[in-house]
């Protein structure tokens, strides 16, 4: 029998936020960071006061996208281009999806338990900060 993984906790979310902040601070990148649980509910959010305001929305949309598709958003961008198989997906749902690097699913024991999203830097930076933060778990 496959035992379910322990859910993402507030302590886990705080660990992810702290690790992402460290990575962004080292690169002098002001970012917003969103952590969602497996149901897509907000567990934690942090916006650097220097980050552009829209980064709060983009970090959340990236986390939601990574959670719904169980894949890093950086790996999905080509799928929504005009000739891609998911071209209409960004407009198919009530909640916005964002196919820009910076969102990553969070797994424990092979099970999807949440997602992390970063916004405010270049997509490659946000993706790198998110990947670094995952290593803290």
C-alpha positions in Angstrom: 0.0 0.0 0.0 1.3 3.4 -0.9 1.5 5.7 2.2 0.6 9.3 1.5 3.4 11.8 2.0 3.2 14.2 4.9 1.6 17.5 3.7 3.5 20.7 3.2 3.5 22.5 6.6 3.9 26.1 7.6 7.4 25.2 8.8 8.2 23.8 5.3 6.8 27.0 3.7 8.9 29.2 6.0 12.0 27.1 5.1 11.2 27.5 1.4 10.7 31.3 1.8 13.9 31.7 3.7 16.0 29.7 1.2 14.5 31.5 -1.8 15.2 34.9 -0.1 18.8 34.0 0.6 19.3 33.0 -3.1 17.6 36.1 -4.3 19.5 38.4 -1.9 22.8 36.9 -3.0 22.0 37.8 -6.5 20.6 41.2 -5.3 17.3 40.3 -6.8 14.1 41.7 -5.2 11.4 39.1 -5.5 8.0 37.9 -4.3 7.7 34.4 -3.1 4.5 32.3 -2.9 4.1 28.8 -1.3 0.9 26.9 -2.0 -0.3 23.6 -0.5 -1.5 20.6 -2.5 -5.0 22.1 -2.8 -3.7 25.4 -4.2 -4.3 27.3 -1.0 -1.8 30.0 0.1 0.5 28.8 2.9 3.0 31.6 2.8 3.8 34.8 0.9 6.7 37.3 1.1 7.4 40.3 -1.1 10.7 42.2 -0.9 9.7 45.8 -0.4 11.9 46.6 -3.5 10.2 44.1 -5.7 7.8 45.4 -8.4 4.2 45.1 -7.2 3.1 42.8 -10.0 5.7 40.2 -8.8 3.2 39.2 -6.1 0.7 38.2 -8.6 3.2 36.6 -10.9 4.8 34.5 -8.1 1.3 33.2 -7.2 0.3 32.4 -10.8 3.6 30.6 -11.4 3.1 28.5 -8.2 -0.5 27.7 -9.2 0.6 26.7 -12.7 3.4 24.5 -11.4 1.0 22.8 -9.0 -1.8 22.2 -11.6 0.5 20.8 -14.2 3.0 19.2 -11.7 5.9 20.6 -13.7 8.3 23.6 -13.5 6.8 26.5 -15.4 10.2 27.0 -17.2 9.6 23.6 -18.9 6.1 24.5 -20.1 6.6 27.7 -22.0 7.0 26.1 -25.4 3.7 24.1 -24.9 1.6 27.3 -25.0 3.2 28.9 -28.0 0.7 29.4 -31.0 1.8 26.0 -32.5 2.0 24.2 -29.1 -0.4 21.5 -27.9 -1.5 23.7 -24.9 -2.0 26.9 -26.9 -5.4 27.6 -25.5 -4.7 26.4 -21.9 -3.8 29.8 -20.4 -7.4 31.1 -21.1 -9.3 27.8 -20.4 -9.5 28.2 -16.6 -10.9 30.8 -14.2 -7.6 31.1 -12.4 -4.7 32.5 -14.4 -1.9 30.2 -15.4 1.5 31.7 -16.1 4.0 29.9 -18.3 7.2 31.8 -17.3 10.1 30.4 -15.4 9.8 30.7 -11.6 7.2 28.1 -10.6 8.1 24.6 -9.3 6.1 21.8 -7.8 7.1 20.5 -4.4 7.3 16.8 -3.9 7.8 14.6 -0.8 8.2 10.8 -1.1 7.3 11.1 -4.8 4.0 12.8 -4.0 3.0 16.3 -5.1 2.5 18.3 -1.8 2.5 21.9 -3.0 4.3 24.5 -5.2 6.6 27.4 -4.9 6.6 30.5 -7.2 8.9 33.4 -7.5 8.4 36.6 -9.4 10.4 39.8 -9.8 13.5 38.7 -11.5 14.3 37.5 -15.0 12.5 34.1 -15.6 15.8 32.2 -15.5 16.7 33.9 -12.2 13.3 33.2 -10.6 13.6 29.5 -11.8 17.1 29.2 -10.3 16.0 30.8 -7.0 13.1 28.3 -6.8 15.2 25.3 -7.6 17.7 26.4 -4.9 14.9 26.8 -2.3 13.7 23.3 -3.0 17.0 21.9 -1.9 16.4 23.3 1.6 13.6 20.8 2.1 
